[in-house]
């Protein structure tokens, strides 16, 4: 019989400190990133849970600026990797170079050895290079020349893909898609937000020397991650989360069969894990020490959209996965 343990409680002081710290990071993020409130929330959730984020959008929607600004706000090491078809796994994880002066090989760590890594247009890299990220994302380590090199903590991968440019791209394997805790789809800014971007450019906000000082340390981020794990998740909500994920695998019995039949494969247990971790972080961002059903519902698209695999009929009928996710959420009774 499995043993049970009491979940650690979150006191008021910890809650207040976590909320104050997350607000400071959010305000620093907003210094350069105009609008994009959901993106800010998604990145903060990933930062607080140690998860990874996949972003889909057309070019020019501040994805690189967002990653760089988040890194600056917590004094983290940031690396951007521009993915191309000729990118090699060693270009990401690192390699061994012969040092003639020493007469031996020395290890040169790759750009993945940073706190925040931006994989720009990840679908442009080959399947071999994409797979090189799996160990880093899941095991938090790389292996170079038979030696294991741990990655720094915190560690967050933010990968982007361009949905409108398919020339010279490779579809991401489902196994790697599942490694991303959340997938967000960004939209164009409003006219007012776009005008604000121009005003800030004229004011010199985006100049390298205008970068504001960090508002948090990496140690404080690690404390924030530990605090998020203490947020209370009621057993009824665990059952609710598992129920949502279960329906993705047997959708035909719970939603309109015409929609359910479009699902080729449902979500894996990683979806349930992502729901629980992200819901705790979202509750903490909103100043609560407990998760509510609305937290889970707010995360449904971001957790499930890249884990539900649709068949070719969905593409032929132009049915978006978000429509199916909405039907799944409606089919499960809210606790």
CORHU-V278087 format. One record per run of one state. SS is the DSSP state (h for helix, s for strand, l for the rest). FROM is the first residue (numbers start at 1). TO is the last residue. If there is no record, write none. Layout:
SS:FROM:TO / SS:FROM:TO
//
This chain:
l:1:11 / h:12:30 / l:31:36 / h:37:49 / l:50:52 / s:53:56 / l:57:62 / h:63:73 / l:74:77 / s:78:82 / l:83:88 / h:89:93 / s:94:99 / l:100:103 / s:104:109 / l:110:115 / s:116:120 / l:121:121 / h:122:124 / l:125:126 / h:127:139 / l:140:140 / s:141:144 / l:145:146 / s:147:150 / l:151:155 / s:156:161 / l:162:173 / h:174:177 / l:178:181 / s:182:185 / l:186:190 / h:191:202 / l:203:207 / h:208:210 / l:211:217 / h:218:228 / l:229:231 / s:232:232 / l:233:234 / h:235:249 / l:250:250 / h:251:253 / l:254:256 / h:257:260 / l:261:262 / s:263:265 / l:266:268 / h:269:285 / l:286:289 / s:290:290 / l:291:292 / h:293:304 / l:305:308 / s:309:310 / l:311:311 / h:312:316 / l:317:320 / h:321:331 / l:332:335
//
